[in-house]
Amino acid sequence: MERIIYTGGKPEKEIFEVFSETMEELFREDSSVAYIDADLMASMRTKDLWEKYPKNVFNTGIQEANMVGVAGGMNLAGLKPYIHSFAPFAVRRCFDQIYVTAGYAHKSVRIIGSEPGICATDNGGTHMTFEDMALIRTIPEACVIDVSDAKMFRQLLKKTKERKGVTYFRTPRRGLLDIYPSETVFEVGKGKLLREGNDVTIISSGIMVSTALQAAKALHEMGLEVNVVDPVTVKPLDTELIEMLARRTKAIVTVENHSIIGGLGSAVAEILSESYPVPIERVGVKDQFGQVGNEEFLREQYSLTIEEIIERVKKLLNGKNTGR
């Protein structure tokens, strides 16, 4: 079991700082690494990289589909491209190019989609991606990483450098709380058990992992003990871990900053429906569009709260206790 360090405090470094530092480390280690941005270097604080590494860093302008095509061509030429834009533009706007130019053509491209879901806040509904994981999950052999911790982000940015196919990181740019000790080792397809219990299993990804841990702490004070799992990769899922915990608790709550259609909840339900069906409650965005608001307001609007998680856990336990 992982020993968490979650305290509710702020991280040592913001995600945009971690990204910039990690990319510079990659440039130094491997001259074939390339970083392409769609005119959002200011948002990720990477303009200095453009100046320091002009042979590795490129700006396509506000042309996300073209950016994917450039990345595919770079990979064909032997380079290892990482591309960035806000999540709706990195995925939704150029999905066909991702599917065909990268996925179908067997090119290796690492996509960073920043400010997914409610992280878009005041940018509003057009910038609020509740469907990005669903889209990328449909690409054969793709990997989906819903970033929950800066250490995870740094390590997997490096570990996926040689990975074949499409790799998608969805991450906020700031405000992501620390969860993991520095010595934690992350692997694609291997989840992390952050807290143990025998009542219910909570599987949560991205910004909602810290929320799930806070809910678990509140449930402990009520006399209930829950497992909390970070899948690390939503695709591929750690099916062995999920099935083991489903057998232990016989009830699952999934929690995600994404639509419950096609995201983490769907992925878990798909697996368990075939291997070990158990009652599942999905906490996430229902059949809704995004809107303008700060994060606190949006969490309330879309029921992405500690209270919602607690209520769903109680609902499942009531069903178990009454034999339903």
Summary of the structure (lengths in Angstrom):
residues: 324
radius of gyration: 19.2
end to end distance: 30.9
largest distance: 64.8
contacts: 1188
relative contact order: 0.13
helix: 43%
strand: 19%
